[in-house]
Amino acid sequence: MLGVEFINMDRWLNIGVLGGACWPTNELKITIGGHELILKPATKDTEQSIHINLKGISDIEAMTLINRFLSILAWCDDQGIENFGGGSGNPIPVTVPRKSRVVGSSIAFPFNRDIEKNTKAQLSLALYREGLTINSIPFAFLSYFKILNIFWKDKYTNGVNELIEGIRGILPCIKEGLAEKRIVEVKKTENDVPKYLYESGRCAIAHAHSNPIVDPDDVTDLRRLSQDVWIVKAMAEYLIETKLNVSRTILG
């Protein structure tokens, strides 16, 4: 009997949110993935936060749902935003104590989105938010590059790498200012831009046995990657928008 009563009790998960993506300035309820989230703005003493009643959903499922929601915001606003944890078990939503001054705000928050049904879209948005949020140029590059890997296998067949050739196919479609400018610059020193991005970017970051290798202490490497990442990010955005048809507005 007590077990049934416990299951039927209100039990709230309270999660602090760190980042600069769009956020309501007043408490707001939204529905996503079939569940209601309460969004609270930051105050001088508390963080911006998300709250969900754990009736009918496990802690892990609720945290995943919150992460999916944050990934949509990161995608729509092109800003990093992260779930930095919290606690659960309270009978009512409880605010999260202040940790940082990095918050986002918007007077209007016309959120009308839901979790993407396509699992490739879900993963792409998760990796995109990771790329925006992670405090490492090499790993941000790798996060965006992994989005490309969703579409093409990283495998050589008869001397041809599907991932490199996929990049070759969409590179002319990239018209974003910084990325397009960087492509022009790379072409001055590299005969094969897709192969360069793969070998001197993806492989150099992921491996450390033989050259090329990215040394995270070497500012020359970091400076180069900080510009090359513009290209990889733009390609990831192009694929998410055109191949997965994911809207970039919170209106839906």
C-alpha positions as CSV (number, residue, x, y, z in Angstrom):
1,M,0.0,0.0,0.0
2,L,2.8,2.4,0.9
3,G,4.6,1.6,-2.4
4,V,1.5,2.5,-4.4
5,E,1.1,5.8,-2.4
6,F,4.8,6.6,-3.1
7,I,4.4,6.0,-6.9
8,N,1.4,8.4,-6.9
9,M,3.1,11.1,-5.0
10,D,4.4,14.2,-6.7
11,R,8.2,13.9,-6.9
12,W,10.0,16.7,-8.8
13,L,13.3,16.6,-10.6
14,N,15.0,20.1,-10.4
15,I,17.8,20.7,-12.9
16,G,20.0,23.8,-13.2
17,V,20.8,25.1,-16.6
18,L,24.0,26.9,-17.7
19,G,24.4,28.8,-20.9
20,G,23.4,31.7,-23.1
21,A,20.6,30.3,-25.3
22,C,17.1,31.8,-25.3
23,W,15.3,31.4,-22.0
24,P,12.0,32.9,-20.6
25,T,12.2,35.8,-18.2
26,N,9.0,34.6,-16.4
27,E,8.1,31.1,-15.2
28,L,6.7,29.1,-18.1
29,K,5.1,25.7,-18.6
30,I,5.8,23.8,-21.9
31,T,4.9,20.4,-23.1
32,I,7.4,18.3,-24.9
33,G,7.7,14.5,-25.5
34,G,4.3,14.1,-23.8
35,H,5.5,15.6,-20.5
36,E,5.2,19.1,-18.9
37,L,8.3,21.0,-18.1
38,I,8.4,24.1,-15.9
39,L,11.1,26.6,-16.9
40,K,12.2,29.1,-14.2
41,P,14.3,32.2,-15.0
42,A,17.5,33.1,-13.1
43,T,17.3,35.5,-10.2
44,K,20.1,37.0,-8.1
45,D,20.1,33.9,-5.9
46,T,19.0,31.1,-8.2
47,E,19.9,29.6,-11.6
48,Q,17.6,29.3,-14.6
49,S,16.2,25.8,-14.2
50,I,13.9,23.1,-15.5
51,H,11.5,21.1,-13.4
52,I,9.6,17.9,-14.2
53,N,7.3,15.8,-12.1
54,L,8.6,12.2,-12.1
55,K,5.1,10.7,-12.1
56,G,5.1,8.3,-15.1
57,I,8.7,8.8,-16.0
58,S,12.0,7.6,-14.6
59,D,14.9,9.9,-13.5
60,I,17.0,8.8,-16.5
61,E,14.1,9.3,-19.0
62,A,13.4,12.7,-17.5
63,M,17.1,13.8,-17.8
64,T,17.2,12.5,-21.4
65,L,14.1,14.5,-22.2
66,I,15.6,17.6,-20.7
67,N,18.8,17.1,-22.7
68,R,16.7,16.7,-25.9
69,F,14.9,20.0,-25.1
70,L,18.2,21.8,-24.4
71,S,19.6,20.5,-27.7
72,I,16.6,22.0,-29.6
73,L,17.3,25.4,-27.9
74,A,21.1,25.2,-28.7
75,W,20.3,24.4,-32.4
76,C,17.7,27.2,-32.7
77,D,19.8,29.9,-31.0
78,D,23.3,28.7,-32.0
79,Q,24.4,29.0,-28.3
80,G,25.8,26.6,-25.8
81,I,23.5,25.4,-23.0
82,E,24.0,22.6,-20.6
83,N,22.3,20.6,-17.9
84,F,24.5,20.8,-14.8
85,G,22.4,18.5,-12.6
86,G,20.3,19.0,-9.5
87,G,18.2,16.9,-7.3
88,S,14.9,15.1,-7.1
89,G,12.3,13.9,-4.5
90,N,10.7,17.2,-3.6
91,P,6.9,17.3,-3.5
92,I,7.0,20.7,-5.3
93,P,9.4,22.3,-7.8
94,V,12.5,23.7,-6.0
95,T,14.8,26.4,-7.4
96,V,18.5,25.7,-7.9
97,P,21.0,27.8,-6.1
98,R,23.1,30.3,-8.2
99,K,26.3,28.9,-9.7
100,S,27.1,31.2,-12.6
101,R,26.3,34.5,-14.2
102,V,26.0,32.9,-17.7
103,V,22.3,33.0,-18.5
104,G,20.1,33.5,-21.5
105,S,16.9,35.4,-21.6
106,S,14.1,36.4,-23.9
107,I,10.9,38.3,-23.1
108,A,9.0,36.2,-25.6
109,F,9.5,32.4,-25.6
110,P,7.0,31.1,-28.1
111,F,8.2,27.4,-27.8
112,N,6.2,25.1,-30.0
113,R,8.6,22.2,-30.7
114,D,8.7,18.5,-29.8
115,I,11.4,15.9,-29.7
116,E,12.5,15.0,-33.2
117,K,11.1,11.6,-34.2
118,N,14.1,10.7,-36.4
119,T,16.8,9.3,-34.1
120,K,19.5,10.6,-36.5
121,A,18.1,14.1,-35.9
122,Q,18.1,13.6,-32.1
123,L,21.7,12.5,-32.2
124,S,22.7,15.4,-34.5
125,L,21.2,18.0,-32.2
126,A,22.8,16.4,-29.2
127,L,26.2,16.5,-30.9
128,Y,25.6,20.0,-32.1
129,R,24.8,21.2,-28.5
130,E,27.9,19.4,-27.3
131,G,30.0,21.2,-29.9
132,L,28.6,24.6,-28.8
133,T,29.0,23.9,-25.1
134,I,32.3,22.0,-24.7
135,N,35.2,24.1,-23.6
136,S,37.7,22.6,-26.1
137,I,38.4,23.6,-29.7
138,P,39.6,20.1,-30.7
139,F,36.6,18.4,-29.1
140,A,34.1,20.9,-30.5
141,F,35.6,20.1,-34.0
142,L,35.2,16.4,-33.3
143,S,31.6,16.8,-32.1
144,Y,30.6,18.6,-35.4
145,F,32.5,16.1,-37.4
146,K,30.6,13.2,-35.8
147,I,27.5,14.7,-37.2
148,L,29.0,14.2,-40.7
149,N,29.7,10.6,-39.7
150,I,26.0,10.1,-39.1
151,F,25.5,10.4,-42.9
152,W,28.6,8.7,-44.2
153,K,30.6,5.7,-43.1
154,D,34.2,6.4,-42.1
155,K,35.6,3.5,-44.1
156,Y,37.9,3.0,-47.0
157,T,36.5,0.8,-49.8
158,N,38.7,0.2,-52.9
159,G,40.8,3.2,-51.8
160,V,37.8,5.5,-51.4
161,N,36.6,6.9,-48.1
162,E,32.8,7.5,-48.0
163,L,33.1,10.2,-45.4
164,I,35.7,12.2,-47.3
165,E,33.7,11.9,-50.5
166,G,30.5,13.0,-48.7
167,I,32.3,16.1,-47.5
168,R,33.5,16.7,-51.1
169,G,29.9,16.5,-52.3
170,I,28.5,19.2,-50.0
171,L,31.5,21.5,-49.7
172,P,30.4,23.7,-52.7
173,C,27.0,24.1,-50.9
174,I,28.6,25.9,-47.9
175,K,27.9,29.6,-48.2
176,E,28.2,30.7,-44.5
177,G,30.6,33.6,-44.4
178,L,33.4,32.5,-42.1
179,A,33.3,28.9,-43.4
180,E,33.4,30.0,-47.0
181,K,36.3,32.3,-46.3
182,R,38.2,29.6,-44.6
183,I,37.6,27.1,-47.4
184,V,39.2,29.7,-49.8
185,E,42.2,30.1,-47.4
186,V,42.7,26.3,-47.0
187,K,42.7,25.8,-50.8
188,K,45.8,28.0,-51.1
189,T,47.9,25.4,-49.2
190,E,45.9,22.2,-49.6
191,N,45.1,20.4,-52.8
192,D,42.3,18.3,-51.3
193,V,40.2,20.2,-48.6
194,P,38.0,17.3,-47.6
195,K,41.0,15.0,-47.1
196,Y,42.7,17.8,-45.2
197,L,39.7,18.2,-42.8
198,Y,39.6,14.4,-42.3
199,E,43.3,13.7,-41.8
200,S,44.5,17.0,-40.1
201,G,41.3,17.5,-38.2
202,R,39.3,14.4,-37.3
203,C,42.1,11.9,-37.3
204,A,44.7,14.2,-35.8
205,I,42.4,15.0,-32.9
206,A,41.2,11.4,-32.3
207,H,44.6,9.7,-32.5
208,A,48.1,10.3,-31.1
209,H,50.3,7.5,-32.5
210,S,51.5,9.1,-35.7
211,N,51.4,12.4,-37.5
212,P,49.4,14.5,-38.1
213,I,48.7,14.9,-34.4
214,V,46.9,17.8,-32.7
215,D,48.7,18.9,-29.5
216,P,46.2,20.7,-27.3
217,D,49.0,22.8,-25.8
218,D,50.3,24.0,-29.2
219,V,48.7,27.3,-30.0
220,T,49.5,26.8,-33.7
221,D,47.3,23.7,-33.8
222,L,44.5,25.4,-31.8
223,R,44.5,28.5,-34.0
224,R,44.3,26.4,-37.1
225,L,41.5,24.3,-35.7
226,S,39.6,27.3,-34.4
227,Q,39.2,28.4,-38.1
228,D,38.7,24.9,-39.6
229,V,35.9,24.3,-37.1
230,W,33.9,27.0,-39.0
231,I,33.8,24.7,-42.0
232,V,32.9,21.5,-40.1
233,K,30.2,23.3,-38.1
234,A,28.7,24.9,-41.3
235,M,28.6,21.4,-43.0
236,A,26.9,19.9,-39.9
237,E,24.3,22.7,-40.0
238,Y,23.7,22.2,-43.7
239,L,23.1,18.5,-43.2
240,I,20.8,19.0,-40.3
241,E,18.7,21.6,-42.1
242,T,18.6,20.1,-45.6
243,K,18.8,16.4,-45.1
244,L,17.0,16.0,-41.7
245,N,14.7,19.0,-42.3
246,V,15.1,20.3,-38.7
247,S,13.8,23.8,-38.3
248,R,15.9,26.5,-36.6
249,T,13.1,28.3,-34.8
250,I,11.5,27.5,-31.5
251,L,8.2,28.2,-33.2
252,G,8.4,24.8,-34.8
